[in-house]
Amino acid sequence: MATHARPTGQPRLTAAEFGDLYRRVASRAAWAHGDRGALSALTAARVLAANREVRAGRSVTMAAPVQTAPGPDDPEPARHRMRAWPRTPGDAASGLHFAMDSVAMNVHGDADSHVDALCHVIYDGTLHGGVSADTVTADGAGALSIETAHDGIVGRGVLLDIPRLHGVPWLEPGEHVSADDLGAAEAAQHVHVGAGDLLFVRVGHRRRRAELGAWHTADARAGLHPCALEFLADRRVSVLGSDGNNDTAPSCTEGVDFPVHVLAIHAMGLHLLDYLQFEDLAPVCEEEGRWSFLCVVAPLRLPHATGSPVNPIAVL
């Protein structure tokens, strides 16, 4: 497999440069308006076309198992508690019983797979589309909540595997995915990202975590360079997902810790999927010889929520 030279010296952005970038991608994504943002690109015709991606009848999860043990990247793990059964030793087992449990979690943590709603990012006092940040209160989000995706997100998914492009198992924390990387991965994988696509970018975060152990990802993680969002704006994608946080840490943007979140959610109206895992899907794509598939994302119906745990499914 031919490899693509790994980029070095990705440019840091000043506040002024980031402002210019924000205005460019917002202008190119002006079509993504209203409560659904860029999901408006998922027309009935594109959903029907996405169904033609199903040829082998294979379904593959893109979610990681929910974490219940604390770690350096997950100090507030999900809490899973049994509410009924198992019985104590010696109790009678006859008759009817129910096993029941409860789960509580921090939706926007750094370990569990989740989708960000358009109300998740507040930037300069507003949400996407200029909606006032005052619509988010202690009772939840009054606008742009995850409920806008209550019918699910269904379309053509495309996985671009950046470590595969560079001939490495993963990108190291702090490394950036550039627009050139995305274009080179398209060419190497013989796939084209088009309007309405759900774009998934593998950086190898999950494989690195599995092989080397968890680390403090808030301080160091691989992700997209902010300038790569121009690629997404030009292609008119509807969703962006990654096996990391989508943003690189430390940030390369003066005064903005999560520039990709600001550009994707606030400027472009893209729902983001963070901390997915592609270690199941990538080998299937290799075996099938294609990197596009029908994708089904079904957020929980959580009125007024800023996001949801999620289990995206690829169907090839």
PyMOL commands that set and color helices and strands:
alter all, ss='L'
color gray80, all
select helices_A, chain A and resi 15-28+37-41+44-51+128-130+133-135+146-149+162-166+179-189+205-212+226-235+259-267+281-288
alter helices_A, ss='H'
color red, helices_A
select strands_A, chain A and resi 59-61+79-84+100-104+114-116+136-137+140-141+153-161+176-177+198-202+223-224+239-242+271-274+292-297+307-309+313-315
alter strands_A, ss='S'
color yellow, strands_A
deselect
rebuild
show_as cartoon
